[in-house]
Amino acid sequence: MMSNYLIKALEKCEEALQNPTENRSQWELNCRKVGNILQSMGWFNDALIWHSRLLESHHNLVEIYKDLAILYTRLEKWEDAIATYKKILELKPEDGEIYLNLSKIYQHLGDQDQENECLFQVLTLQPKKVKPEGYYKLGQEFQKLGHNQRAITCYLRSIENNPQLLNAYYDLATTYVLEGDWEKAINIYKQLLAQDEKQHLAHYNIGQLLWEQEFYSEAINSLIKAAFLEPKLAEFYFNFAKILIEKEQLEEVMNFCSSLLRAKIAHPWTYIQLGNVLAKKGQTQEASLCYRQASKLRGWEDCVIKNYQFSKDFFNYKIEIFKKYLSNLVNQPLIQALELGCQEGMSSCWLLDNILTEATAKFTCVDAQFSDLFKVNIVKTGATEKVTQLEGYPVTILKGLAPQSFDLINIQDKVKKPLRVKEITQICWQLTKKGGLIIFNDYTWQPPYKSEEETPQQVIDSFLASKENQCQIIYQGQQLIIKKLR
């Protein structure tokens, strides 16, 4: 009840302030009334302030409005408090304390935009009022709202006041990137590394920014530093090397891969891409050594022990997939496997070393023409008695094989024409036993030029749709593995 009297008295005070000279008696009357009401409410300090107003020879409007705003705030008359604080800012626009009080009201009301706006004014007018963590938090809010320049100002202040606030460097650099100022972003990451040189993400991000600008040598140096601190990062560097090869930056690829290996950061892809460059340079023996090392890292030690020779490697990345989904065939008796398109025999040798290991297993290899390396490598497997090599037109050969003969068919035919893919798919389905597996290695292959022809994926998907409930997809990615149910 008393609060209602107080609000009305405050409103009368504000009316009197519209013309303080003419309304002096009204002002004094309402001032006394406000003081009496505050005293009756037990707000004695506030009552003393308002009674003392009666002794003032002239009005200090800024101070009076502050007192009014404080009372409105205590009474939770938020709109009146806001309006009163805004009157103060008209009289004293550089009063950071007022913006701070307004920010607290807007925070209470859940108006984050206005709260942030007021805090930014506090930051500008009274920077010492805001802690480094406060600057950082405010910068994050501005960044979310897309106010990047204000975010940058906040992040810079947070770092100036606390150079150890490392996350602020990351967010500041990210904001500079959003603004297109990559040079400043790189400099911020360098400042971060001056604080803590073990921040692997800072090295990595510098590497990425340099890479985008095609400063490959400098980028590689930063990426290597990042991988040295966090070796798991190197797993994702494959695409960097791939791009360099596509751009014919062969020396940079060799530098990249060799630097990783010198830092004892070895991944299969490192050896594969180094091998690809060496193969392009005609250094086939060195390339073959790299492919063997990559295979060893995948767990295929026989590749090194038996000294297989390969001039290219399109199989290594499939090893983990084959291991997982062909595991039920390992060392099983009387397994019959078929491979169409054998190239230099890398997948053939892996199957013989890792899957078709039981003495009674049989392996039929079909190709238009077997390469010399294929023949040499098959001998090195020590399992030639298991292998039947059928050379000639693949479709004709496949049609001559007995239906439902094979537990596993691995299709990697070089020809990707829709009619050929459809015909091979149909025949291989007929050749597969119930419960057998078919691997489509080129499932997601795309022509290097724009074509209206169906892709292998479209052809295969169409065929499988006609076999609804007769097959099960075991794995789907770049390759497709299906199980024939009936």
GICOR-V456592 format. One record per residue. N is the residue number from 1. RES is the residue in three letters. PSI is psi in radians with two decimals (NA if undefined). OMEGA is omega in whole degrees, -180 to 180 (NA if undefined). Layout:
BEGIN
N:RES:PSI:OMEGA
N:RES:PSI:OMEGA
END
This chain:
BEGIN
1:MET:-0.84:-179
2:MET:-0.57:-179
3:SER:-0.59:177
4:ASN:-0.71:176
5:TYR:-0.71:-179
6:LEU:-0.78:-180
7:ILE:-0.76:179
8:LYS:-0.68:179
9:ALA:-0.70:178
10:LEU:-0.69:178
11:GLU:-0.68:178
12:LYS:-0.65:177
13:CYS:-0.75:180
14:GLU:-0.67:178
15:GLU:-0.74:-179
16:ALA:-0.55:-179
17:LEU:-0.20:179
18:GLN:-0.55:177
19:ASN:1.37:-171
20:PRO:-0.65:-176
21:THR:-0.88:-177
22:GLU:-0.50:-175
23:ASN:0.52:-176
24:ARG:-0.85:-176
25:SER:-0.68:179
26:GLN:-0.70:179
27:TRP:-0.83:-178
28:GLU:-0.70:-179
29:LEU:-0.83:-177
30:ASN:-0.52:177
31:CYS:-0.81:179
32:ARG:-0.69:-179
33:LYS:-0.75:178
34:VAL:-0.78:180
35:GLY:-0.73:-180
36:ASN:-0.73:-180
37:ILE:-0.74:179
38:LEU:-0.70:179
39:GLN:-0.72:180
40:SER:-0.44:178
41:MET:-0.10:-180
42:GLY:0.16:179
43:TRP:1.26:-168
44:PHE:-0.71:179
45:ASN:-0.74:178
46:ASP:-0.67:180
47:ALA:-0.73:180
48:LEU:-0.73:179
49:ILE:-0.81:-175
50:TRP:-0.61:175
51:HIS:-0.60:-180
52:SER:-0.39:177
53:ARG:-0.47:-178
54:LEU:-0.39:-177
55:LEU:-0.16:-176
56:GLU:2.36:-180
57:SER:-0.42:176
58:HIS:2.79:-175
59:HIS:2.25:169
60:ASN:1.61:-172
61:LEU:-0.66:-179
62:VAL:-0.83:-179
63:GLU:-0.68:180
64:ILE:-0.81:179
65:TYR:-0.60:176
66:LYS:-0.78:180
67:ASP:-0.70:177
68:LEU:-0.80:-178
69:ALA:-0.69:179
70:ILE:-0.75:180
71:LEU:-0.71:177
72:TYR:-0.68:180
73:THR:-0.77:180
74:ARG:-0.52:179
75:LEU:-0.02:-179
76:GLU:0.55:172
77:LYS:1.34:-168
78:TRP:-0.76:-178
79:GLU:-0.68:178
80:ASP:-0.69:179
81:ALA:-0.79:180
82:ILE:-0.81:-179
83:ALA:-0.69:-179
84:THR:-0.74:177
85:TYR:-0.62:179
86:LYS:-0.56:175
87:LYS:-0.68:178
88:ILE:-0.73:-179
89:LEU:-0.47:174
90:GLU:-0.60:-179
91:LEU:-0.57:-176
92:LYS:1.35:-171
93:PRO:-0.26:-177
94:GLU:0.48:179
95:ASP:1.69:-177
96:GLY:-0.51:-180
97:GLU:-0.64:180
98:ILE:-0.75:178
99:TYR:-0.65:179
100:LEU:-0.77:179
101:ASN:-0.70:178
102:LEU:-0.69:-179
103:SER:-0.63:180
104:LYS:-0.66:178
105:ILE:-0.80:-180
106:TYR:-0.59:176
107:GLN:-0.77:179
108:HIS:-0.63:-178
109:LEU:-0.16:180
110:GLY:0.32:179
111:ASP:1.51:-172
112:GLN:-0.63:-180
113:ASP:-0.83:-179
114:GLN:-0.64:177
115:GLU:-0.81:-180
116:ASN:-0.68:179
117:GLU:-0.77:-180
118:CYS:-0.72:179
119:LEU:-0.61:178
120:PHE:-0.64:177
121:GLN:-0.67:176
122:VAL:-0.79:179
123:LEU:-0.71:-177
124:THR:-0.72:-173
125:LEU:-0.64:-177
126:GLN:1.21:-174
127:PRO:-0.51:-179
128:LYS:-0.25:-180
129:LYS:-0.33:-174
130:VAL:2.29:177
131:LYS:2.75:179
132:PRO:-0.72:179
133:GLU:-0.58:177
134:GLY:-0.75:175
135:TYR:-0.79:-177
136:TYR:-0.82:-180
137:LYS:-0.74:179
138:LEU:-0.69:177
139:GLY:-0.73:178
140:GLN:-0.73:-180
141:GLU:-0.75:179
142:PHE:-0.64:179
143:GLN:-0.72:177
144:LYS:-0.63:-178
145:LEU:-0.08:-180
146:GLY:0.20:179
147:HIS:1.27:-169
148:ASN:-0.66:-179
149:GLN:-0.69:177
150:ARG:-0.66:177
151:ALA:-0.76:180
152:ILE:-0.77:179
153:THR:-0.77:-180
154:CYS:-0.79:-180
155:TYR:-0.72:179
156:LEU:-0.74:179
157:ARG:-0.70:-179
158:SER:-0.70:-180
159:ILE:-0.68:179
160:GLU:-0.69:-177
161:ASN:-0.39:177
162:ASN:1.56:-178
163:PRO:-0.24:-180
164:GLN:0.03:179
165:LEU:1.36:-167
166:LEU:-0.64:-179
167:ASN:-0.50:180
168:ALA:-0.59:178
169:TYR:-0.79:-179
170:TYR:-0.81:-178
171:ASP:-0.63:177
172:LEU:-0.80:179
173:ALA:-0.72:178
174:THR:-0.71:180
175:THR:-0.69:177
176:TYR:-0.68:177
177:VAL:-0.76:178
178:LEU:-0.56:179
179:GLU:-0.04:178
180:GLY:0.16:-179
181:ASP:1.36:-175
182:TRP:-0.57:-180
183:GLU:-0.75:178
184:LYS:-0.64:178
185:ALA:-0.80:179
186:ILE:-0.72:179
187:ASN:-0.64:178
188:ILE:-0.73:177
189:TYR:-0.64:178
190:LYS:-0.66:176
191:GLN:-0.69:177
192:LEU:-0.76:-179
193:LEU:-0.45:175
194:ALA:-0.50:176
195:GLN:-0.68:-178
196:ASP:1.74:-175
197:GLU:-0.12:-179
198:LYS:0.19:177
199:GLN:1.59:-173
200:HIS:-0.58:-180
201:LEU:-0.54:177
202:ALA:-0.79:176
203:HIS:-0.77:-178
204:TYR:-0.78:-178
205:ASN:-0.65:174
206:ILE:-0.77:179
207:GLY:-0.76:180
208:GLN:-0.76:-179
209:LEU:-0.70:177
210:LEU:-0.66:179
211:TRP:-0.78:-179
212:GLU:-0.46:179
213:GLN:0.11:178
214:GLU:0.50:170
215:PHE:1.28:-167
216:TYR:-0.77:-177
217:SER:-0.81:179
218:GLU:-0.69:180
219:ALA:-0.77:-179
220:ILE:-0.72:179
221:ASN:-0.75:-180
222:SER:-0.70:180
223:LEU:-0.64:178
224:ILE:-0.76:178
225:LYS:-0.73:179
226:ALA:-0.78:-178
227:ALA:-0.55:178
228:PHE:-0.66:179
229:LEU:-0.58:180
230:GLU:1.54:-174
231:PRO:-0.49:-178
232:LYS:-0.43:179
233:LEU:-0.59:-176
234:ALA:-0.39:178
235:GLU:-0.45:-176
236:PHE:0.12:-177
237:TYR:-0.08:-177
238:PHE:-0.80:-176
239:ASN:-0.54:176
240:PHE:-0.86:-179
241:ALA:-0.67:-180
242:LYS:-0.74:179
243:ILE:-0.73:179
244:LEU:-0.70:178
245:ILE:-0.76:179
246:GLU:-0.56:180
247:LYS:0.11:-180
248:GLU:0.48:176
249:GLN:1.13:-171
250:LEU:-0.66:180
251:GLU:-0.64:179
252:GLU:-0.64:177
253:VAL:-0.81:180
254:MET:-0.71:178
255:ASN:-0.78:-179
256:PHE:-0.98:-176
257:CYS:-0.74:-180
258:SER:-0.66:179
259:SER:-0.70:178
260:LEU:-0.76:-178
261:LEU:-0.64:177
262:ARG:-0.57:178
263:ALA:0.13:180
264:LYS:0.63:175
265:ILE:1.59:-173
266:ALA:2.15:174
267:HIS:2.65:179
268:PRO:-0.74:-176
269:TRP:-0.55:-180
270:THR:-0.83:179
271:TYR:-0.66:-178
272:ILE:-0.82:-178
273:GLN:-0.62:175
274:LEU:-0.71:176
275:GLY:-0.70:179
276:ASN:-0.71:179
277:VAL:-0.78:-180
278:LEU:-0.65:178
279:ALA:-0.71:178
280:LYS:-0.53:-180
281:LYS:-0.01:179
282:GLY:0.13:180
283:GLN:1.27:-170
284:THR:-0.62:180
285:GLN:-0.76:179
286:GLU:-0.65:178
287:ALA:-0.78:-180
288:SER:-0.68:177
289:LEU:-0.73:179
290:CYS:-0.77:-180
291:TYR:-0.63:178
292:ARG:-0.70:179
293:GLN:-0.69:178
294:ALA:-0.74:180
295:SER:-0.67:178
296:LYS:-0.73:179
297:LEU:-0.43:177
298:ARG:0.00:179
299:GLY:0.06:-179
300:TRP:1.34:-176
301:GLU:-0.49:179
302:ASP:-0.45:180
303:CYS:-0.64:178
304:VAL:-0.80:-177
305:ILE:-0.75:-177
306:LYS:-0.04:174
307:ASN:0.84:176
308:TYR:2.65:-179
309:GLN:2.10:179
310:PHE:2.40:178
311:SER:-0.09:177
312:LYS:2.83:-178
313:ASP:1.79:176
314:PHE:0.15:-172
315:PHE:-0.51:-169
316:ASN:-0.76:-176
317:TYR:-0.24:180
318:LYS:-0.20:-172
319:ILE:-0.80:-178
320:GLU:-0.64:179
321:ILE:-0.82:-180
322:PHE:-0.75:179
323:LYS:-0.81:-174
324:LYS:-0.79:-170
325:TYR:-0.15:176
326:LEU:0.13:-174
327:SER:-0.55:-178
328:ASN:-0.18:180
329:LEU:-0.17:-175
330:VAL:2.20:174
331:ASN:0.46:178
332:GLN:2.44:-180
333:PRO:2.61:173
334:LEU:0.36:177
335:ILE:2.34:177
336:GLN:2.10:-180
337:ALA:2.63:-180
338:LEU:2.39:174
339:GLU:2.25:178
340:LEU:2.03:-178
341:GLY:1.58:-169
342:CYS:-0.25:180
343:GLN:-2.17:-179
344:GLU:0.06:173
345:GLY:0.26:-178
346:MET:-0.87:179
347:SER:-0.62:179
348:SER:-0.82:-179
349:CYS:-0.70:179
350:TRP:-0.77:180
351:LEU:-0.72:180
352:LEU:-0.62:-178
353:ASP:-0.47:-169
354:ASN:-0.42:-177
355:ILE:-0.94:-175
356:LEU:0.98:-172
357:THR:-0.31:179
358:GLU:2.55:-172
359:ALA:-0.55:-176
360:THR:-0.02:179
361:ALA:2.55:179
362:LYS:2.56:-175
363:PHE:2.05:178
364:THR:2.15:-179
365:CYS:2.25:-178
366:VAL:2.27:177
367:ASP:2.68:178
368:ALA:-0.68:177
369:GLN:2.13:-180
370:PHE:2.34:179
371:SER:2.80:178
372:ASP:-0.68:-180
373:LEU:-0.63:178
374:PHE:-0.83:-178
375:LYS:-0.74:179
376:VAL:-0.78:-177
377:ASN:-0.65:179
378:ILE:-0.67:177
379:VAL:-0.71:-178
380:LYS:-0.36:179
381:THR:-0.45:-176
382:GLY:0.34:-177
383:ALA:0.61:-177
384:THR:-0.45:-180
385:GLU:-0.32:180
386:LYS:-0.29:-168
387:VAL:2.31:171
388:THR:2.12:-179
389:GLN:2.08:179
390:LEU:1.96:-175
391:GLU:2.35:179
392:GLY:-2.85:-178
393:TYR:2.02:-171
394:PRO:-0.74:-177
395:VAL:-0.78:179
396:THR:-0.77:-179
397:ILE:-0.80:-177
398:LEU:-0.68:-180
399:LYS:-0.38:-179
400:GLY:-0.05:-180
401:LEU:2.70:-177
402:ALA:2.35:178
403:PRO:2.67:176
404:GLN:0.85:-177
405:SER:-0.33:-166
406:PHE:2.43:176
407:ASP:-0.40:-178
408:LEU:2.28:173
409:ILE:2.17:180
410:ASN:1.88:-175
411:ILE:2.05:173
412:GLN:0.93:-179
413:ASP:2.44:-180
414:LYS:-0.51:-176
415:VAL:2.23:-176
416:LYS:0.20:180
417:LYS:2.47:-175
418:PRO:-0.79:-178
419:LEU:-0.69:179
420:ARG:-0.79:-180
421:VAL:-0.75:-180
422:LYS:-0.78:-178
423:GLU:-0.79:180
424:ILE:-0.75:-179
425:THR:-0.80:-179
426:GLN:-0.79:-178
427:ILE:-0.78:-178
428:CYS:-0.57:175
429:TRP:-0.77:-180
430:GLN:-0.54:-177
431:LEU:-0.29:-175
432:THR:2.38:176
433:LYS:2.83:170
434:LYS:2.24:-177
435:GLY:-0.07:-180
436:GLY:2.86:-178
437:LEU:2.49:173
438:ILE:2.28:178
439:ILE:2.11:175
440:PHE:1.75:-174
441:ASN:-0.50:-176
442:ASP:0.63:-175
443:TYR:-0.77:-176
444:THR:0.27:-179
445:TRP:2.43:177
446:GLN:2.47:179
447:PRO:2.59:-179
448:PRO:-0.09:-180
449:TYR:2.81:180
450:LYS:2.27:-177
451:SER:2.53:177
452:GLU:-0.12:-179
453:GLU:2.71:176
454:GLU:2.54:175
455:THR:2.85:175
456:PRO:-0.69:-179
457:GLN:-0.76:-180
458:GLN:-0.72:180
459:VAL:-0.83:-178
460:ILE:-0.76:179
461:ASP:-0.70:179
462:SER:-0.73:179
463:PHE:-0.80:-178
464:LEU:-0.55:177
465:ALA:-0.54:179
466:SER:-0.18:-180
467:LYS:0.62:-178
468:GLU:2.35:-179
469:ASN:0.07:179
470:GLN:-0.10:180
471:CYS:2.85:180
472:GLN:2.28:176
473:ILE:2.08:-179
474:ILE:-0.67:180
475:TYR:2.44:178
476:GLN:2.07:178
477:GLY:-2.30:172
478:GLN:-0.54:173
479:GLN:2.84:174
480:LEU:2.24:176
481:ILE:2.18:179
482:ILE:2.72:175
483:LYS:2.24:179
484:LYS:2.11:-176
485:LEU:-0.56:180
486:ARG:NA:NA
END
